[in-house]
Amino acid sequence: MSQPNEHDEHNGQQIQGPGAGGDDPELDPYEINFLPEFRSGRGPRAPFVNSSGVVIGDHAYESPESPLSSWTEETDPAVMAGSEWVHPFKDIGFQTSENREYFEQGIEPEAGIFAHPDKDAAYEAMDDAELDDDPQ
């Protein structure tokens, strides 16, 4: 397996330079320079094999062991849910500007950007349970 370099591609987009892997030679192009408080307890930096036998973190996105290789209409997407499908350091999602600002600079995301302006979409299960116990 070849080592990724600063000019790797992901979905046709070139990932390169300080924005991808920074100036730190220890980081690969899909890693960001996490602040110290986000490095501790994250999990392995090296690629690992998940319970489906798929290597996560090696940048080889096609694997015969992956459910994606045998996906049908009957496949439950939940088979690829959970932390065993995401590398704790090398996930491409860390490259978004919001994630980089948070994990590299400690800038909190803007609050309320996903809130609907006039609808309460909060999960109400707790409210229902409290109502059931309320002696009226």
N, C-alpha and C positions, 0 to 999 in steps of 0.2 A: 504494500500500500504506500503510495507516495504521500509525502507530507504536504499539507496545504501551504500555499504561499500567499503573499499579499495581493495577488491578482486572481484569486479563485472566483468562480462565478456561482451564483445561486439563482435558479429560475431565470437565467438569461441576464441577470443584473450583476455587474462586476462589483465585488466587495474588495476594497483596497484601502491602503493608507491609514493615517491616524484614526480615522473613523471606524476602522475595522481591525482590531488587534492593537491599535495604538502604536507607540514607538517601543513598546516592551517586547523584546524578542521571545519572551516566555509565553506570550499570548498568541493564539492562532487567529486567523482572520475572522472567525465567528465569535471570538471572545471579546468582552469589554473589560476595562480596568475597574473592577468592583472596588468600592470604598472598603476599608478594612472591616467595618461593621457588617457588610454583606458577604464577606468571604468565609467567615467562620460558620461551620455547620451546614454548608450548602450541599455537601456530598462530594463524590469523586470528581477530580479534574480530568482523569484519564477516561477514555471510552469504556463503557461497561455493556454487559449482555443482560437484557431484560428477561422476564419470565417466558416470553415468546421465542427466545433465542435470537433476537435482533440486537445487533451492536448499535448502541446509541452514543453519538459523539464522535463518530469516525468520518463523517461527511459523505458516506456512501449511502445515499438515500433510497436505493433500490436493494432489497434483500429478499431472497426466496422465502425466508421465514416470516416476513411481514404480512399481516392481513391484507395490506394494500395489493400484494401480488396475486391474491386469490379473491378479491372483493366481488361480491354479488349483491343483488337486491336484498337478499336475506341476511347479509352481514350486519350485525349490530355495531354501530359506530363506537359503542362503549368499550369494545374490545381494545381500542387504542386510546382509552382515556387514562389519565393518572400520571403521576410523576415518573413512572418507569419509561415513559415515552418522551420525556423532555430531559435533555442534559442540563445539569445545574449550572454549568459555566458556558456551554457552547451552543445554546439555542439561538437560532436566527432571530427570534423575537426580541432578544436583548438589543438588537440594532436599531429599534425604533427610537425616535428622538425623545419620546416621553420616558422610555425605560433607561436610556443612556443618561438623561438628566437626573433621574432618580438614583440609579445605582452607581453612577460615577461622580455625581456632584452633590447628591443629597437633596435635590430640589423636589419637593413634594408635588404630586400631580395636582392640577387645578381641580378644586372640589366642584361637584355638581355638573360636570360637563356631560355626564350620561343621564342626568335626571330629566324627566319629562316636565315641561314647564307648568302644566296644569293637571297632571294625573299622579296619584300616589300608586306606584307600582310595587310598593314594599310587600314582602311576603307576610301574609296575615295568619299563618298557622298558629302563632303564639297568641294573637288576639282571640281567635276562635276558642282555643283551649281555656283562656282566661274567662271568656263569656260562659262556657259550659260550667265552670266552677262558681260562678257568681250567683249567690242566692238572691233572687229578685223579689 
